[in-house]
């Protein structure tokens, strides 16, 4: 492979490509920025305590703590990554169109992009957060590339079949007596050990991540197929340019809300009350209903962006550097909760944990707005783009 070389297309051509369909891109980036917040609200618990990973409650938490944590699980668990995955599929169609406009081959550059994502994800999983999603996206991206010519209707049908199969398999496992947490006392003891490890030094944290990886890989048996189903829905929406003029689809967005909220919240309630990810029945119900709630969230956000463009403008910079912010969230949580920094793991209440997450995202929004005013890409977006296209992109605006 040839060495990286400067991108000599020139600022004018680069800006023209960036400004093509700017409204559409702004909405997509704003939705991606919103998904980043939801991802953080779903993931922060795995930084704040080792008990969460072992699917048991912190023994010191009282009723109010459990209600706050349960509300967060009801609203965000198994929904946030679906919205993020939908946007991955939608953005895939934008990349296809960009390659076609420039008259360049798409396949090999996308494979390089996926390889870069995989390496970043592997480092992320070991060094920062064992629940990394980038490696999963990189592997699923291979399948997405293979089916890129699928028709929108067929993509939606395939997504529905995938969800149905996963829910059926989980349901059969529940009927046959399979359990996620066979020994609660042992899980609580393991949670205490994991929390202590998180409060240790960087070496202790890395060892804990390595010990956790086999269990995380097992969880991908459910999360991976559901993420790919969301890829396909995003692919179908991208081929129809649904987000290019979302305000023209008011009836569809309202319908998503009218159906998605009752079905999604009912399923989320069963999921949260029934034990969350520790319950096979809860997982089965959530596999079917979480996509409805994720769709309702997206519909509400799109309608909000249409009525309040400034909200979209505020969120879009964070979405434009989503990769940097995703990795940055893990870094900041590492510094707050583990012994590498403040060592607050196991020492914050659920309400305090949520407040920390919201503070982190507020900082990221402000930092992203400052950065995007001066630079075209986030730091990791720039590096991934350089690897993908084998040339140094122009960084400054």
Secondary structure, DSSP 8 states (H G I E B T S, - for coil): ----EE--S-HHHHHHHHHTTHHHHHHHHHHHHHHHHHHHHHHHHHHH-STTTTT---TT--HHHHHHHHHHHHHHTTTHHHHHHHHHHHHHHHHHHHHHHHT---HHHHHHHHHHHHHHHHHHHHHT-TT--HHHHHHHHHHHHHTTT--HHHHHHHHHHHHHHHHHHHHHHHHTT--S-S-HHHHHHHHHHHHHHHTS-HHHHHHHHHHHHHHHHHHHHHHHHHHHHHHHHHHHHHHTTTTTTGGGGHHHHHHHHHHHHHHHHHHHHHHHHTTGGG-HHHHHHHHHHHHHHHHHHHHHHHHHHHH-HHHHHHHHHHHHTHHHHHHHHHHHHHHHHSTTTT--TT-S-HHHHHHHHHHHHHHHHHHHHHHHHHBSS-HHHHHHHHHHHTEE---B-
